[in-house]
Amino acid sequence: MSTAATPRAKTPATPRPRPRILQFWDSSIGKKVIVAVTGFVLVAYVVLHMVGNLAALSGPSNADDSASIDRYAHFLRTFGTPLFPYSFVLWVIRVALVAALVVHIIGIVQLRRRNSHASPQANRRIGRSWASRTMYFTGPAVLAFLIFHILMFTSLTIDIGGNYEEGAVYHNLYLAFNTWWVVLIYVVAVLSVGYHLRHGIWSAVQTLGFDSPRRNKGIRLYSTGVSFLVTVGFLIPPVLMWAGALPSPVQGS
């Protein structure tokens, strides 16, 4: 009499290893490094954006030429043409910056959650710095300001007086910065950006292992200097426009 063959037990499939970048991201050290790197990417953008904004100091358009800041904005949109479509490179940069910002925020939120589950003693060590604690407040303030800035000057969704013009950057800036509450929002937001940058640069340098007792003083001076220049650079155009120190588009035409 034949007997039925006993079915073999199935060997459980070996789980595929996670990609190294995800393993790196899963670790607290990896998250800190990625937050630091994306932070430096965002700092570079902020500095370049501030320098570009200073083109507004050249004044409005006239009969012979367009405003410097209008030409700068046009250059950003046409960069790479005709090899790439109109605004293609600008949108690539925007997508890269949004990706860096999202990763930066997610990393910070996840690190904060891990820190909140640490022992009370560890939490005291982690949160003992006033600058470190305020990063959790200045960060969301900077994000809210960024959204407000995009809605006002990129998409033109927030239109002061209903008189914005596509591509007329100086004209739009002047209209916005002759409204007191817009200037107030910008002053508060830019101060938050500067404070956030000052501690953020220092923290990122520490995370990446570039600090040392011999270099720490210079690194602190560098982070303070960058944040100061960014703050002053962003505040100059709106304050001068609000004070009437820069000509209006009507006067300059």
FIKOLZA-1660 file (N, C-alpha, C; in steps of 0.1 Angstrom, whole numbers, plus 5000, padded with zeros to 4 digits):
% residues 253
   i   px   py   pz ch aa at
   1 5008 4988 5000  A  M  N
   1 5000 5000 5000  A  M CA
   1 5009 5012 5000  A  M  C
   2 5006 5022 4991  A  S  N
   2 5014 5034 4990  A  S CA
   2 5009 5044 5000  A  S  C
   3 5018 5052 5005  A  T  N
   3 5015 5062 5014  A  T CA
   3 5017 5076 5007  A  T  C
   4 5008 5086 5011  A  A  N
   4 5010 5099 5005  A  A CA
   4 5022 5106 5010  A  A  C
   5 5028 5113 5001  A  A  N
   5 5041 5120 5005  A  A CA
   5 5037 5132 5015  A  A  C
   6 5045 5133 5025  A  T  N
   6 5043 5144 5035  A  T CA
   6 5047 5157 5028  A  T  C
   7 5038 5167 5028  A  P  N
   7 5041 5180 5022  A  P CA
   7 5052 5186 5030  A  P  C
   8 5062 5192 5022  A  R  N
   8 5073 5199 5029  A  R CA
   8 5068 5213 5034  A  R  C
   9 5073 5216 5045  A  A  N
   9 5070 5229 5051  A  A CA
   9 5077 5240 5042  A  A  C
  10 5069 5251 5039  A  K  N
  10 5075 5261 5031  A  K CA
  10 5085 5269 5039  A  K  C
  11 5097 5271 5033  A  T  N
  11 5107 5280 5039  A  T CA
  11 5103 5294 5038  A  T  C
  12 5102 5301 5050  A  P  N
  12 5098 5315 5049  A  P CA
  12 5108 5323 5040  A  P  C
  13 5102 5332 5032  A  A  N
  13 5111 5340 5023  A  A CA
  13 5119 5349 5031  A  A  C
  14 5132 5350 5027  A  T  N
  14 5141 5360 5034  A  T CA
  14 5137 5374 5030  A  T  C
  15 5134 5383 5039  A  P  N
  15 5130 5396 5036  A  P CA
  15 5142 5403 5029  A  P  C
  16 5138 5411 5019  A  R  N
  16 5148 5418 5011  A  R CA
  16 5154 5430 5020  A  R  C
  17 5167 5431 5020  A  P  N
  17 5172 5442 5029  A  P CA
  17 5168 5456 5024  A  P  C
  18 5166 5464 5033  A  R  N
  18 5162 5478 5030  A  R CA
  18 5174 5485 5023  A  R  C
  19 5171 5494 5014  A  P  N
  19 5182 5502 5008  A  P CA
  19 5190 5509 5019  A  P  C
  20 5203 5511 5016  A  R  N
  20 5212 5516 5026  A  R CA
  20 5207 5530 5030  A  R  C
  21 5202 5538 5021  A  I  N
  21 5198 5552 5024  A  I CA
  21 5187 5552 5034  A  I  C
  22 5178 5542 5033  A  L  N
  22 5167 5541 5042  A  L CA
  22 5171 5536 5056  A  L  C
  23 5181 5527 5056  A  Q  N
  23 5187 5522 5069  A  Q CA
  23 5194 5534 5075  A  Q  C
  24 5201 5542 5068  A  F  N
  24 5207 5554 5073  A  F CA
  24 5197 5564 5079  A  F  C
  25 5186 5565 5071  A  W  N
  25 5175 5574 5076  A  W CA
  25 5168 5569 5089  A  W  C
  26 5168 5556 5090  A  D  N
  26 5161 5550 5102  A  D CA
  26 5169 5553 5115  A  D  C
  27 5182 5555 5114  A  S  N
  27 5190 5558 5126  A  S CA
  27 5189 5573 5129  A  S  C
  28 5190 5576 5142  A  S  N
  28 5190 5590 5147  A  S CA
  28 5201 5598 5141  A  S  C
  29 5213 5592 5141  A  I  N
  29 5225 5599 5135  A  I CA
  29 5222 5602 5120  A  I  C
  30 5217 5592 5113  A  G  N
  30 5214 5594 5099  A  G CA
  30 5204 5605 5097  A  G  C
  31 5194 5606 5105  A  K  N
  31 5184 5616 5104  A  K CA
  31 5190 5630 5106  A  K  C
  32 5199 5631 5116  A  K  N
  32 5205 5643 5120  A  K CA
  32 5214 5648 5108  A  K  C
  33 5221 5639 5102  A  V  N
  33 5230 5642 5091  A  V CA
  33 5222 5647 5079  A  V  C
  34 5211 5640 5076  A  I  N
  34 5203 5644 5064  A  I CA
  34 5196 5658 5067  A  I  C
  35 5191 5660 5080  A  V  N
  35 5186 5673 5083  A  V CA
  35 5196 5684 5082  A  V  C
  36 5208 5681 5086  A  A  N
  36 5219 5691 5084  A  A CA
  36 5222 5694 5070  A  A  C
  37 5223 5684 5061  A  V  N
  37 5226 5686 5047  A  V CA
  37 5215 5694 5040  A  V  C
  38 5202 5689 5042  A  T  N
  38 5191 5696 5036  A  T CA
  38 5190 5711 5042  A  T  C
  39 5194 5712 5054  A  G  N
  39 5194 5726 5060  A  G CA
  39 5204 5735 5053  A  G  C
  40 5216 5730 5049  A  F  N
  40 5226 5738 5042  A  F CA
  40 5221 5741 5028  A  F  C
  41 5213 5732 5022  A  V  N
  41 5207 5734 5009  A  V CA
  41 5198 5746 5010  A  V  C
  42 5189 5746 5020  A  L  N
  42 5180 5757 5022  A  L CA
  42 5186 5770 5025  A  L  C
  43 5197 5769 5033  A  V  N
  43 5205 5781 5036  A  V CA
  43 5210 5788 5024  A  V  C
  44 5216 5779 5015  A  A  N
  44 5222 5784 5002  A  A CA
  44 5211 5791 4994  A  A  C
  45 5199 5785 4994  A  Y  N
  45 5188 5792 4986  A  Y CA
  45 5184 5805 4993  A  Y  C
  46 5183 5805 5006  A  V  N
  46 5179 5818 5013  A  V CA
  46 5189 5829 5010  A  V  C
  47 5202 5826 5010  A  V  N
  47 5212 5836 5008  A  V CA
  47 5211 5841 4993  A  V  C
  48 5210 5832 4984  A  L  N
  48 5209 5836 4970  A  L CA
  48 5196 5844 4967  A  L  C
  49 5185 5840 4973  A  H  N
  49 5172 5847 4972  A  H CA
  49 5174 5861 4978  A  H  C
  50 5181 5863 4989  A  M  N
  50 5183 5876 4995  A  M CA
  50 5191 5885 4986  A  M  C
  51 5201 5879 4980  A  V  N
  51 5210 5887 4971  A  V CA
  51 5201 5892 4959  A  V  C
  52 5193 5883 4953  A  G  N
  52 5184 5886 4942  A  G CA
  52 5175 5897 4946  A  G  C
  53 5169 5897 4958  A  N  N
  53 5159 5907 4962  A  N CA
  53 5166 5921 4963  A  N  C
  54 5179 5922 4965  A  L  N
  54 5185 5935 4966  A  L CA
  54 5185 5942 4953  A  L  C
  55 5182 5935 4942  A  A  N
  55 5181 5942 4929  A  A CA
  55 5170 5952 4929  A  A  C
  56 5161 5951 4938  A  A  N
  56 5150 5961 4939  A  A CA
  56 5155 5975 4943  A  A  C
  57 5167 5975 4948  A  L  N
  57 5173 5988 4952  A  L CA
  57 5176 5997 4940  A  L  C
  58 5177 5991 4928  A  S  N
  58 5180 5998 4916  A  S CA
  58 5168 6006 4911  A  S  C
  59 5156 6004 4917  A  G  N
  59 5145 6012 4914  A  G CA
  59 5136 6006 4904  A  G  C
  60 5125 6013 4899  A  P  N
  60 5115 6007 4890  A  P CA
  60 5120 6009 4876  A  P  C
  61 5111 6005 4867  A  S  N
  61 5113 6006 4852  A  S CA
  61 5112 6021 4849  A  S  C
  62 5119 6024 4837  A  N  N
  62 5118 6037 4832  A  N CA
  62 5116 6036 4817  A  N  C
  63 5116 6047 4810  A  A  N
  63 5113 6047 4795  A  A CA
  63 5123 6039 4787  A  A  C
  64 5136 6038 4793  A  D  N
  64 5146 6031 4785  A  D CA
  64 5149 6017 4789  A  D  C
  65 5145 6013 4801  A  D  N
  65 5149 6000 4806  A  D CA
  65 5139 5995 4816  A  D  C
  66 5138 5982 4818  A  S  N
  66 5130 5976 4828  A  S CA
  66 5137 5976 4842  A  S  C
  67 5130 5974 4852  A  A  N
  67 5136 5973 4866  A  A CA
  67 5145 5962 4867  A  A  C
  68 5156 5964 4874  A  S  N
  68 5166 5953 4876  A  S CA
  68 5161 5940 4881  A  S  C
  69 5152 5942 4891  A  I  N
  69 5146 5930 4897  A  I CA
  69 5137 5923 4888  A  I  C
  70 5130 5930 4878  A  D  N
  70 5122 5924 4868  A  D CA
  70 5130 5916 4858  A  D  C
  71 5142 5922 4855  A  R  N
  71 5151 5915 4846  A  R CA
  71 5157 5902 4852  A  R  C
  72 5159 5903 4865  A  Y  N
  72 5164 5892 4873  A  Y CA
  72 5154 5880 4873  A  Y  C
  73 5141 5884 4875  A  A  N
  73 5131 5874 4876  A  A CA
  73 5129 5868 4862  A  A  C
  74 5130 5876 4851  A  H  N
  74 5129 5871 4838  A  H CA
  74 5141 5861 4834  A  H  C
  75 5153 5865 4839  A  F  N
  75 5164 5856 4837  A  F CA
  75 5162 5842 4844  A  F  C
  76 5156 5842 4856  A  L  N
  76 5154 5829 4862  A  L CA
  76 5144 5820 4854  A  L  C
  77 5134 5827 4848  A  R  N
  77 5124 5819 4841  A  R CA
  77 5129 5815 4827  A  R  C
  78 5138 5822 4821  A  T  N
  78 5143 5818 4808  A  T CA
  78 5157 5811 4808  A  T  C
  79 5162 5809 4820  A  F  N
  79 5175 5802 4821  A  F CA
  79 5174 5788 4816  A  F  C
  80 5183 5784 4807  A  G  N
  80 5183 5771 4801  A  G CA
  80 5176 5770 4787  A  G  C
  81 5168 5781 4784  A  T  N
  81 5162 5781 4771  A  T CA
  81 5172 5784 4760  A  T  C
  82 5171 5779 4748  A  P  N
  82 5160 5771 4742  A  P CA
  82 5162 5756 4745  A  P  C
  83 5173 5752 4752  A  L  N
  83 5176 5738 4754  A  L CA
  83 5164 5732 4762  A  L  C
  84 5159 5739 4772  A  F  N
  84 5148 5734 4780  A  F CA
  84 5136 5744 4778  A  F  C
  85 5124 5739 4781  A  P  N
  85 5112 5748 4780  A  P CA
  85 5113 5760 4790  A  P  C
  86 5105 5770 4787  A  Y  N
  86 5104 5782 4796  A  Y CA
  86 5101 5778 4810  A  Y  C
  87 5109 5783 4819  A  S  N
  87 5107 5781 4834  A  S CA
  87 5110 5766 4838  A  S  C
  88 5115 5758 4829  A  F  N
  88 5118 5744 4833  A  F CA
  88 5128 5743 4844  A  F  C
  89 5140 5750 4842  A  V  N
  89 5151 5749 4852  A  V CA
  89 5146 5755 4865  A  V  C
  90 5138 5766 4865  A  L  N
  90 5133 5772 4877  A  L CA
  90 5124 5762 4884  A  L  C
  91 5116 5754 4877  A  W  N
  91 5107 5745 4884  A  W CA
  91 5115 5733 4889  A  W  C
  92 5125 5729 4882  A  V  N
  92 5134 5718 4888  A  V CA
  92 5140 5723 4901  A  V  C
  93 5145 5735 4902  A  I  N
  93 5150 5740 4914  A  I CA
  93 5139 5741 4925  A  I  C
  94 5127 5745 4921  A  R  N
  94 5117 5746 4931  A  R CA
  94 5113 5732 4937  A  R  C
  95 5112 5722 4928  A  V  N
  95 5109 5709 4932  A  V CA
  95 5120 5704 4942  A  V  C
  96 5132 5706 4938  A  A  N
  96 5144 5701 4946  A  A CA
  96 5143 5708 4960  A  A  C
  97 5140 5721 4960  A  L  N
  97 5139 5728 4973  A  L CA
  97 5127 5724 4981  A  L  C
  98 5116 5721 4975  A  V  N
  98 5105 5716 4983  A  V CA
  98 5108 5702 4988  A  V  C
  99 5115 5694 4980  A  A  N
  99 5118 5680 4985  A  A CA
  99 5128 5682 4997  A  A  C
 100 5138 5691 4996  A  A  N
 100 5147 5693 5007  A  A CA
 100 5140 5698 5020  A  A  C
 101 5130 5707 5017  A  L  N
 101 5122 5712 5029  A  L CA
 101 5114 5701 5035  A  L  C
 102 5107 5693 5027  A  V  N
 102 5099 5682 5033  A  V CA
 102 5107 5673 5041  A  V  C
 103 5119 5668 5035  A  V  N
 103 5127 5659 5042  A  V CA
 103 5133 5665 5055  A  V  C
 104 5136 5678 5054  A  H  N
 104 5141 5685 5066  A  H CA
 104 5131 5686 5077  A  H  C
 105 5119 5689 5074  A  I  N
 105 5108 5690 5084  A  I CA
 105 5105 5676 5090  A  I  C
 106 5103 5666 5081  A  I  N
 106 5100 5652 5086  A  I CA
 106 5111 5647 5095  A  I  C
 107 5124 5650 5092  A  G  N
 107 5135 5645 5100  A  G CA
 107 5134 5652 5114  A  G  C
 108 5132 5665 5114  A  I  N
 108 5131 5672 5127  A  I CA
 108 5120 5667 5135  A  I  C
 109 5108 5665 5129  A  V  N
 109 5096 5660 5137  A  V CA
 109 5099 5646 5142  A  V  C
 110 5105 5638 5134  A  Q  N
 110 5107 5624 5139  A  Q CA
 110 5118 5624 5150  A  Q  C
 111 5128 5632 5149  A  L  N
 111 5138 5633 5159  A  L CA
 111 5132 5639 5172  A  L  C
 112 5123 5648 5171  A  R  N
 112 5117 5654 5183  A  R CA
 112 5109 5643 5190  A  R  C
 113 5102 5635 5182  A  R  N
 113 5094 5624 5188  A  R CA
 113 5103 5614 5195  A  R  C
 114 5114 5611 5189  A  R  N
 114 5123 5601 5196  A  R CA
 114 5128 5608 5209  A  R  C
 115 5132 5620 5208  A  N  N
 115 5137 5627 5220  A  N CA
 115 5126 5627 5231  A  N  C
 116 5113 5629 5227  A  S  N
 116 5103 5630 5237  A  S CA
 116 5101 5616 5244  A  S  C
 117 5105 5605 5238  A  H  N
 117 5103 5592 5244  A  H CA
 117 5116 5588 5251  A  H  C
 118 5126 5597 5251  A  A  N
 118 5138 5593 5258  A  A CA
 118 5136 5595 5273  A  A  C
 119 5146 5592 5281  A  S  N
 119 5145 5593 5296  A  S CA
 119 5144 5608 5300  A  S  C
 120 5138 5611 5311  A  P  N
 120 5138 5625 5315  A  P CA
 120 5152 5631 5316  A  P  C
 121 5162 5624 5320  A  Q  N
 121 5175 5629 5321  A  Q CA
 121 5180 5633 5307  A  Q  C
 122 5178 5624 5297  A  A  N
 122 5182 5627 5284  A  A CA
 122 5175 5639 5278  A  A  C
 123 5162 5640 5281  A  N  N
 123 5154 5651 5277  A  N CA
 123 5159 5664 5282  A  N  C
 124 5164 5664 5295  A  R  N
 124 5170 5676 5301  A  R CA
 124 5182 5680 5293  A  R  C
 125 5190 5670 5290  A  R  N
 125 5203 5673 5283  A  R CA
 125 5200 5678 5269  A  R  C
 126 5190 5672 5262  A  I  N
 126 5186 5676 5248  A  I CA
 126 5180 5690 5248  A  I  C
 127 5172 5693 5258  A  G  N
 127 5164 5706 5257  A  G CA
 127 5170 5717 5265  A  G  C
 128 5182 5716 5270  A  R  N
 128 5187 5726 5279  A  R CA
 128 5191 5739 5272  A  R  C
 129 5193 5739 5259  A  S  N
 129 5196 5751 5251  A  S CA
 129 5183 5759 5248  A  S  C
 130 5183 5772 5251  A  W  N
 130 5172 5780 5248  A  W CA
 130 5170 5781 5233  A  W  C
 131 5182 5783 5226  A  A  N
 131 5181 5784 5211  A  A CA
 131 5176 5771 5205  A  A  C
 132 5180 5759 5211  A  S  N
 132 5175 5747 5205  A  S CA
 132 5160 5745 5207  A  S  C
 133 5155 5750 5219  A  R  N
 133 5140 5749 5222  A  R CA
 133 5132 5758 5212  A  R  C
 134 5138 5770 5210  A  T  N
 134 5130 5780 5202  A  T CA
 134 5130 5776 5187  A  T  C
 135 5139 5767 5183  A  M  N
 135 5139 5762 5169  A  M CA
 135 5126 5756 5166  A  M  C
 136 5119 5750 5175  A  Y  N
 136 5106 5743 5173  A  Y CA
 136 5095 5753 5171  A  Y  C
 137 5097 5766 5174  A  F  N
 137 5088 5777 5172  A  F CA
 137 5091 5785 5160  A  F  C
 138 5104 5788 5158  A  T  N
 138 5108 5796 5147  A  T CA
 138 5107 5788 5134  A  T  C
 139 5109 5775 5135  A  G  N
 139 5107 5767 5123  A  G CA
 139 5093 5768 5117  A  G  C
 140 5083 5765 5124  A  P  N
 140 5069 5766 5119  A  P CA
 140 5066 5781 5114  A  P  C
 141 5072 5791 5121  A  A  N
 141 5069 5805 5117  A  A CA
 141 5076 5807 5104  A  A  C
 142 5088 5802 5101  A  V  N
 142 5094 5803 5088  A  V CA
 142 5086 5796 5078  A  V  C
 143 5081 5784 5081  A  L  N
 143 5073 5777 5071  A  L CA
 143 5060 5785 5067  A  L  C
 144 5054 5790 5077  A  A  N
 144 5041 5798 5075  A  A CA
 144 5045 5810 5066  A  A  C
 145 5056 5817 5069  A  F  N
 145 5060 5828 5061  A  F CA
 145 5063 5825 5047  A  F  C
 146 5070 5813 5045  A  L  N
 146 5073 5808 5031  A  L CA
 146 5060 5806 5023  A  L  C
 147 5050 5800 5029  A  I  N
 147 5037 5798 5022  A  I CA
 147 5031 5812 5019  A  I  C
 148 5031 5821 5029  A  F  N
 148 5026 5834 5026  A  F CA
 148 5033 5841 5015  A  F  C
 149 5046 5840 5015  A  H  N
 149 5055 5847 5005  A  H CA
 149 5051 5841 4991  A  H  C
 150 5050 5828 4990  A  I  N
 150 5047 5822 4977  A  I CA
 150 5033 5826 4972  A  I  C
 151 5023 5827 4981  A  L  N
 151 5010 5831 4977  A  L CA
 151 5009 5845 4973  A  L  C
 152 5018 5853 4979  A  M  N
 152 5018 5868 4975  A  M CA
 152 5026 5871 4963  A  M  C
 153 5038 5865 4961  A  F  N
 153 5047 5870 4951  A  F CA
 153 5049 5860 4940  A  F  C
 154 5046 5847 4942  A  T  N
 154 5048 5837 4932  A  T CA
 154 5035 5834 4924  A  T  C
 155 5025 5830 4932  A  S  N
 155 5013 5826 4925  A  S CA
 155 5003 5839 4924  A  S  C
 156 5007 5850 4931  A  L  N
 156 4999 5862 4931  A  L CA
 156 4985 5859 4936  A  L  C
 157 4983 5849 4945  A  T  N
 157 4970 5846 4950  A  T CA
 157 4965 5857 4960  A  T  C
 158 4975 5862 4969  A  I  N
 158 4972 5873 4978  A  I CA
 158 4976 5886 4970  A  I  C
 159 4966 5893 4965  A  D  N
 159 4969 5905 4957  A  D CA
 159 4964 5917 4965  A  D  C
 160 4974 5925 4969  A  I  N
 160 4971 5937 4976  A  I CA
 160 4965 5947 4967  A  I  C
 161 4953 5951 4970  A  G  N
 161 4946 5961 4962  A  G CA
 161 4941 5956 4948  A  G  C
 162 4944 5943 4945  A  G  N
 162 4939 5938 4932  A  G CA
 162 4946 5944 4920  A  G  C
 163 4958 5949 4922  A  N  N
 163 4965 5956 4911  A  N CA
 163 4979 5949 4907  A  N  C
 164 4981 5937 4912  A  Y  N
 164 4993 5930 4908  A  Y CA
 164 4994 5927 4893  A  Y  C
 165 5006 5927 4888  A  E  N
 165 5008 5925 4873  A  E CA
 165 5018 5913 4872  A  E  C
 166 5015 5904 4863  A  E  N
 166 5024 5893 4860  A  E CA
 166 5037 5898 4855  A  E  C
 167 5048 5894 4861  A  G  N
 167 5062 5897 4857  A  G CA
 167 5067 5911 4861  A  G  C
 168 5058 5919 4867  A  A  N
 168 5062 5932 4872  A  A CA
 168 5065 5931 4887  A  A  C
 169 5077 5926 4890  A  V  N
 169 5081 5923 4903  A  V CA
 169 5082 5935 4912  A  V  C
 170 5089 5946 4907  A  Y  N
 170 5091 5958 4915  A  Y CA
 170 5077 5964 4918  A  Y  C
 171 5069 5965 4908  A  H  N
 171 5055 5970 4910  A  H CA
 171 5048 5963 4921  A  H  C
 172 5048 5950 4920  A  N  N
 172 5041 5942 4930  A  N CA
 172 5047 5943 4944  A  N  C
 173 5060 5943 4945  A  L  N
 173 5067 5945 4958  A  L CA
 173 5063 5959 4964  A  L  C
 174 5063 5969 4955  A  Y  N
 174 5060 5982 4960  A  Y CA
 174 5046 5983 4966  A  Y  C
 175 5037 5977 4959  A  L  N
 175 5023 5977 4964  A  L CA
 175 5022 5970 4977  A  L  C
 176 5029 5959 4978  A  A  N
 176 5028 5951 4990  A  A CA
 176 5034 5958 5002  A  A  C
 177 5046 5964 5000  A  F  N
 177 5054 5969 5011  A  F CA
 177 5050 5984 5014  A  F  C
 178 5039 5989 5008  A  N  N
 178 5033 6001 5012  A  N CA
 178 5021 5998 5020  A  N  C
 179 5019 5986 5024  A  T  N
 179 5008 5982 5033  A  T CA
 179 5015 5978 5047  A  T  C
 180 5011 5985 5057  A  W  N
 180 5018 5984 5070  A  W CA
 180 5018 5970 5076  A  W  C
 181 5007 5962 5074  A  W  N
 181 5006 5949 5081  A  W CA
 181 5015 5939 5073  A  W  C
 182 5017 5941 5060  A  V  N
 182 5026 5932 5052  A  V CA
 182 5040 5935 5057  A  V  C
 183 5044 5947 5058  A  V  N
 183 5057 5950 5063  A  V CA
 183 5060 5944 5077  A  V  C
 184 5050 5945 5086  A  L  N
 184 5051 5940 5099  A  L CA
 184 5053 5925 5099  A  L  C
 185 5045 5918 5090  A  I  N
 185 5046 5904 5089  A  I CA
 185 5061 5900 5084  A  I  C
 186 5066 5908 5075  A  Y  N
 186 5079 5905 5069  A  Y CA
 186 5090 5907 5080  A  Y  C
 187 5088 5918 5087  A  V  N
 187 5099 5921 5098  A  V CA
 187 5099 5910 5108  A  V  C
 188 5088 5906 5113  A  V  N
 188 5087 5895 5123  A  V CA
 188 5092 5882 5117  A  V  C
 189 5088 5879 5105  A  A  N
 189 5092 5866 5098  A  A CA
 189 5107 5866 5095  A  A  C
 190 5112 5877 5090  A  V  N
 190 5127 5877 5087  A  V CA
 190 5135 5876 5100  A  V  C
 191 5131 5882 5111  A  L  N
 191 5138 5881 5123  A  L CA
 191 5138 5866 5128  A  L  C
 192 5127 5859 5126  A  S  N
 192 5126 5845 5129  A  S CA
 192 5135 5837 5120  A  S  C
 193 5136 5841 5107  A  V  N
 193 5145 5834 5098  A  V CA
 193 5159 5835 5103  A  V  C
 194 5163 5848 5106  A  G  N
 194 5177 5850 5111  A  G CA
 194 5180 5842 5123  A  G  C
 195 5171 5842 5133  A  Y  N
 195 5174 5835 5145  A  Y CA
 195 5174 5820 5143  A  Y  C
 196 5166 5815 5134  A  H  N
 196 5166 5801 5130  A  H CA
 196 5179 5797 5123  A  H  C
 197 5183 5806 5114  A  L  N
 197 5196 5803 5107  A  L CA
 197 5208 5802 5117  A  L  C
 198 5208 5812 5126  A  R  N
 198 5220 5813 5135  A  R CA
 198 5222 5800 5142  A  R  C
 199 5212 5794 5149  A  H  N
 199 5213 5782 5156  A  H CA
 199 5214 5770 5146  A  H  C
 200 5206 5771 5135  A  G  N
 200 5206 5760 5126  A  G CA
 200 5220 5757 5120  A  G  C
 201 5227 5767 5116  A  I  N
 201 5240 5766 5110  A  I CA
 201 5250 5760 5120  A  I  C
 202 5249 5765 5132  A  W  N
 202 5258 5760 5142  A  W CA
 202 5255 5745 5145  A  W  C
 203 5242 5742 5146  A  S  N
 203 5239 5728 5149  A  S CA
 203 5243 5718 5138  A  S  C
 204 5241 5723 5125  A  A  N
 204 5244 5715 5114  A  A CA
 204 5259 5712 5113  A  A  C
 205 5267 5722 5116  A  V  N
 205 5282 5720 5116  A  V CA
 205 5286 5710 5127  A  V  C
 206 5279 5711 5139  A  Q  N
 206 5282 5701 5149  A  Q CA
 206 5278 5687 5145  A  Q  C
 207 5267 5686 5139  A  T  N
 207 5262 5672 5134  A  T CA
 207 5271 5666 5124  A  T  C
 208 5277 5674 5115  A  L  N
 208 5285 5669 5105  A  L CA
 208 5300 5667 5109  A  L  C
 209 5302 5671 5122  A  G  N
 209 5315 5668 5128  A  G CA
 209 5326 5678 5124  A  G  C
 210 5322 5690 5120  A  F  N
 210 5333 5700 5116  A  F CA
 210 5337 5709 5128  A  F  C
 211 5330 5707 5139  A  D  N
 211 5333 5716 5150  A  D CA
 211 5345 5711 5158  A  D  C
 212 5352 5719 5165  A  S  N
 212 5363 5716 5174  A  S CA
 212 5366 5727 5183  A  S  C
 213 5372 5725 5194  A  P  N
 213 5374 5737 5203  A  P CA
 213 5382 5748 5197  A  P  C
 214 5391 5744 5187  A  R  N
 214 5399 5755 5180  A  R CA
 214 5391 5762 5170  A  R  C
 215 5380 5756 5164  A  R  N
 215 5373 5763 5154  A  R CA
 215 5359 5768 5158  A  R  C
 216 5355 5764 5170  A  N  N
 216 5341 5768 5175  A  N CA
 216 5338 5783 5175  A  N  C
 217 5348 5791 5179  A  K  N
 217 5346 5805 5180  A  K CA
 217 5343 5811 5165  A  K  C
 218 5352 5806 5156  A  G  N
 218 5350 5811 5142  A  G CA
 218 5337 5806 5136  A  G  C
 219 5333 5794 5140  A  I  N
 219 5320 5788 5134  A  I CA
 219 5308 5796 5140  A  I  C
 220 5309 5800 5153  A  R  N
 220 5298 5808 5158  A  R CA
 220 5298 5822 5152  A  R  C
 221 5309 5828 5150  A  L  N
 221 5310 5841 5143  A  L CA
 221 5304 5840 5129  A  L  C
 222 5307 5829 5122  A  Y  N
 222 5302 5827 5108  A  Y CA
 222 5287 5825 5108  A  Y  C
 223 5282 5817 5117  A  S  N
 223 5267 5815 5117  A  S CA
 223 5260 5828 5121  A  S  C
 224 5266 5835 5130  A  T  N
 224 5260 5848 5134  A  T CA
 224 5261 5858 5123  A  T  C
 225 5272 5858 5116  A  G  N
 225 5274 5868 5105  A  G CA
 225 5264 5865 5093  A  G  C
 226 5263 5852 5090  A  V  N
 226 5254 5848 5079  A  V CA
 226 5239 5852 5082  A  V  C
 227 5235 5849 5094  A  S  N
 227 5221 5852 5098  A  S CA
 227 5219 5867 5099  A  S  C
 228 5229 5874 5103  A  F  N
 228 5228 5889 5104  A  F CA
 228 5226 5895 5090  A  F  C
 229 5235 5890 5080  A  L  N
 229 5235 5896 5067  A  L CA
 229 5222 5892 5060  A  L  C
 230 5217 5880 5062  A  V  N
 230 5204 5875 5056  A  V CA
 230 5193 5884 5062  A  V  C
 231 5193 5886 5075  A  T  N
 231 5182 5894 5081  A  T CA
 231 5182 5908 5075  A  T  C
 232 5193 5915 5075  A  V  N
 232 5194 5929 5070  A  V CA
 232 5191 5929 5056  A  V  C
 233 5196 5920 5048  A  G  N
 233 5194 5920 5033  A  G CA
 233 5180 5918 5030  A  G  C
 234 5172 5910 5037  A  F  N
 234 5158 5908 5034  A  F CA
 234 5150 5920 5039  A  F  C
 235 5154 5927 5049  A  L  N
 235 5146 5938 5055  A  L CA
 235 5148 5951 5047  A  L  C
 236 5160 5953 5041  A  I  N
 236 5162 5966 5034  A  I CA
 236 5152 5970 5024  A  I  C
 237 5148 5961 5014  A  P  N
 237 5138 5966 5004  A  P CA
 237 5125 5969 5010  A  P  C
 238 5119 5960 5018  A  P  N
 238 5105 5964 5023  A  P CA
 238 5105 5977 5032  A  P  C
 239 5116 5978 5040  A  V  N
 239 5116 5990 5049  A  V CA
 239 5118 6003 5041  A  V  C
 240 5127 6002 5031  A  L  N
 240 5129 6014 5023  A  L CA
 240 5116 6018 5014  A  L  C
 241 5110 6008 5009  A  M  N
 241 5097 6010 5001  A  M CA
 241 5087 6016 5010  A  M  C
 242 5085 6010 5022  A  W  N
 242 5075 6015 5032  A  W CA
 242 5078 6030 5036  A  W  C
 243 5091 6033 5038  A  A  N
 243 5095 6046 5042  A  A CA
 243 5095 6056 5031  A  A  C
 244 5093 6052 5018  A  G  N
 244 5093 6061 5007  A  G CA
 244 5106 6065 5002  A  G  C
 245 5117 6057 5006  A  A  N
 245 5130 6060 5002  A  A CA
 245 5133 6055 4988  A  A  C
 246 5125 6046 4983  A  L  N
 246 5126 6041 4969  A  L CA
 246 5114 6046 4961  A  L  C
 247 5117 6050 4948  A  P  N
 247 5106 6056 4940  A  P CA
 247 5095 6046 4937  A  P  C
 248 5083 6051 4935  A  S  N
 248 5072 6042 4932  A  S CA
 248 5073 6039 4917  A  S  C
 249 5066 6029 4912  A  P  N
 249 5066 6025 4898  A  P CA
 249 5061 6036 4889  A  P  C
 250 5051 6044 4895  A  V  N
 250 5046 6055 4887  A  V CA
 250 5056 6066 4885  A  V  C
 251 5063 6069 4896  A  Q  N
 251 5073 6080 4895  A  Q CA
 251 5085 6076 4886  A  Q  C
 252 5088 6063 4886  A  G  N
 252 5100 6058 4878  A  G CA
 252 5096 6056 4864  A  G  C
 253 5083 6056 4860  A  S  N
 253 5080 6053 4846  A  S CA
 253 5081 6065 4837  A  S  C
% end
